[in-house]
Amino acid sequence: ATEGVLFEHAYVSSPSCTPSRNAILTGQYHWRLGQGANLHSTLDVNIPVYPLLLEEAGYFIGHWRKCWGPGKLKPGGYTDTYPGGPAFDGFKDFIDQRPDEQPFCFWLGSSDPHRGYKLNSGRESGMDISAIQVPAFYPDEEVIRSDIADYYFEVQRFDSDCGEAISLLEEIGELENTLILMTGDHGMPFPRCKSNLYDMGTRVPLAIRWGDEIKPGRTISDFVSFVDLAPTFIELAGVEVPEVTSGHSLWPLLKSKRSGWIENDRDKVIFGKERHVPAQLAPSIAGYPCRSIRNKEFQYIYNFEPDRWPAGVPDGASHPMNTYADTDGGPTKSFLVDHAEDPKYKKYADWSFAKRPQEELYDMINDPDQLINLAQNPDYNTIRQELKDQLFTLLTESGDPRATGGGKEFDGFPYRGGY
């Protein structure tokens, strides 16, 4: 970030692995991708993806570890290709096989910081557990602080992988000539984060470095989306951006010399979720469909099926996966579930697992942890209605079936386990 640009307001298309990565690869909102809107799905081979477009333009492409997925590509028509290019045994293997002077595009992926974690790995690495800041929607308990520290340890491990790749670029003389983008595909795998539309699920770190092409040390406040990444790469490679692309290139922001707010029309962002895991009452494989709009001051969320459980059913016996299956297991989840009926902790469990109203509205300036829903507060009725209208207008323009009375097909698409 100090050698490039740090984005303050970068958002995923969906806080779930497969649809989030599909949005990166295609430059389209996940709700435009059919089965690709869901976790453990597929991707239609006829939908353009930026790595293969760059390959056609003469780039040497490839990936390492987690790239597209999880899911199965064959049902989407992929047989002898892969959306991210061929797999390599690390970035060095890719560089060693790169033809001399050929431009390249590489996806350096990782399962860090996906659960599970080695218990107390953060503490054992030397972190001060007492210094860990706990989000206000969790109780400040040592078991939770320690769980967050274990997550940070995994993040640091990914940092190290990226550092080695950057060092290799410098060693071969390509560092200043290579655009490097670093981010994650959703928020941390904790209750009320991953698989939720709150900031802790959808707002991700994003830093971009490109030698002398980008004025370093800048922080940009504009709202940007994962659907903006593919058109950025495609434009900078000198390739025509497909008309179906939802996003807009970040190049105007990157080449600007300014910090803060730059483009007037980047004052908001939209995102949503379809099915993460099939966590509703069996035999249903439906998800928890929801959409949101976020601007400088407020976030508005529309939950299409408020009678469903946002994190899955509370009784694991009612579903073959587990209790609140839409939330990854771990010490924080276990603590909240085990203390859900304790008056001291009930509100924390409810914030993560209880059913939610159809509309949610949060004051992001005064309530950044999003604890106070203002949607039913008459003082905010005008703001709520304006954001709802704006959201559904943008969803309709983007071709979202949910905005036009459809979308039921998302609930019935197959759940394709594996990779």
Helices and strands as residue ranges (DSSP letters): E 5-11, H 17-26, G 30-32, G 34-37, H 50-56, E 60-64, G 74-76, H 91-97, E 104-108, H 121-124, G 129-131, H 142-171, G 175-177, E 180-183, H 199-202, E 203-209, G 211-213, E 218-225, G 226-228, H 229-236, H 251-255, E 268-273, E 290-295, E 298-303, G 316-318, H 331-338, H 346-353, E 359-363, G 378-380, H 381-397, G 401-404, G 408-411
